[in-house]
Amino acid sequence: MRQIRWEHITEDQIRAIGCGFQRFDEMMLVLEEVLCKHPECFHVIDGTRLSVCFTNDFCGESFADIPALRMYFYYDQYNIYITAVDVGPEYDKEIS
């Protein structure tokens, strides 16, 4: 299985997003679960760059405390490189 690597993302940035994760390891556990169990949630943007969205509706009970979230990443044979994280439009509507 590929390892997850973070690029240009700090823990402070994750907290500032307000996405419900306090630490990298929490976010990584969720991403790993989605990678393994829900490959249908991935969307190709261009070439090997992908995005994945987590929403309360999609994730169900086990992810009920996580707002809509999108991660941008690319991957090679050995690693998944997460390059950006932002909140999705569903989350924007909830807080406005």
Backbone torsions as a table, in degrees:
resi	resn	phi	psi	omega
1	MET	NA	144.7	-179.1
2	ARG	-69.6	150.5	173.6
3	GLN	-88.1	151.3	178.2
4	ILE	-96.3	130.5	178.3
5	ARG	-123.3	144.8	179.9
6	TRP	-107.2	133.6	178.1
7	GLU	-123.1	124.4	173.2
8	HIS	61.5	27.8	178.6
9	ILE	-127.0	130.6	178.5
10	THR	-110.7	163.0	177.2
11	GLU	-62.1	-35.2	178.0
12	ASP	-61.8	-38.2	178.7
13	GLN	-65.0	-40.2	179.1
14	ILE	-63.3	-43.3	178.5
15	ARG	-63.4	-39.8	-177.9
16	ALA	-64.1	-31.7	178.1
17	ILE	-64.8	-29.0	-179.3
18	GLY	72.1	35.1	-171.3
19	CYS	-91.6	10.9	174.2
20	GLY	90.5	-4.7	177.9
21	PHE	-102.6	131.5	176.6
22	GLN	-94.4	-23.2	-174.5
23	ARG	-140.4	157.6	175.8
24	PHE	-56.0	-42.2	-173.2
25	ASP	-63.1	-33.9	176.7
26	GLU	-63.8	-45.5	-178.8
27	MET	-64.7	-40.2	-179.3
28	MET	-65.1	-38.7	178.7
29	LEU	-61.7	-42.9	179.4
30	VAL	-65.6	-45.1	179.9
31	LEU	-61.2	-42.5	179.5
32	GLU	-62.6	-40.0	179.5
33	GLU	-64.6	-42.0	179.3
34	VAL	-66.6	-42.8	178.3
35	LEU	-56.8	-41.4	-175.1
36	CYS	-78.8	-40.5	-167.8
37	LYS	-104.3	-21.8	-173.2
38	HIS	-132.4	58.9	-178.6
39	PRO	-61.9	-19.1	-178.5
40	GLU	-68.8	-11.1	-178.1
41	CYS	-85.0	-0.9	-179.2
42	PHE	-87.9	143.2	178.9
43	HIS	-128.4	129.6	178.5
44	VAL	-77.0	128.0	174.8
45	ILE	-93.6	-56.1	173.6
46	ASP	-159.7	132.4	178.6
47	GLY	53.8	-117.0	-178.3
48	THR	-99.4	4.1	178.2
49	ARG	-83.5	128.7	-176.4
50	LEU	-127.4	163.4	169.2
51	SER	-130.3	153.5	174.4
52	VAL	-133.9	138.0	179.1
53	CYS	-112.6	134.1	170.1
54	PHE	-108.5	126.0	173.5
55	THR	-131.0	156.9	178.7
56	ASN	-58.9	-40.8	-178.6
57	ASP	-63.8	-43.1	-176.6
58	PHE	-71.8	-41.5	-169.5
59	CYS	-81.6	-25.2	178.1
60	GLY	77.8	-163.0	-171.0
61	GLU	-58.3	-40.5	-173.3
62	SER	-67.4	-17.4	-180.0
63	PHE	-120.3	25.3	-171.4
64	ALA	-62.5	-24.4	-176.9
65	ASP	-91.6	6.2	-177.1
66	ILE	-106.0	120.5	178.2
67	PRO	-72.7	173.5	177.9
68	ALA	-57.7	132.4	-172.3
69	LEU	-147.3	142.0	177.0
70	ARG	-127.0	135.5	174.7
71	MET	-116.8	141.7	173.5
72	TYR	-108.8	134.5	-178.2
73	PHE	-157.8	164.4	171.4
74	TYR	-131.9	169.3	-176.1
75	TYR	-145.3	157.4	170.3
76	ASP	-128.3	-162.2	-175.2
77	GLN	-63.1	-29.4	-170.5
78	TYR	-111.9	-25.4	-170.4
79	ASN	-135.7	158.7	166.8
80	ILE	-113.3	123.1	-176.3
81	TYR	-106.4	111.1	179.2
82	ILE	-87.1	122.4	-172.5
83	THR	-109.6	-20.1	-179.6
84	ALA	-160.9	152.6	177.7
85	VAL	-137.2	132.7	172.9
86	ASP	-147.5	167.1	179.4
87	VAL	-85.8	151.7	-178.3
88	GLY	-87.6	173.2	-177.8
89	PRO	-62.9	-31.0	179.2
90	GLU	-62.7	-39.6	-179.9
91	TYR	-69.7	-39.7	177.8
92	ASP	-57.5	-40.4	-179.9
93	LYS	-66.7	-38.5	-178.0
94	GLU	-63.8	-36.6	-174.0
95	ILE	-94.2	-7.4	-178.5
96	SER	-89.8	NA	NA
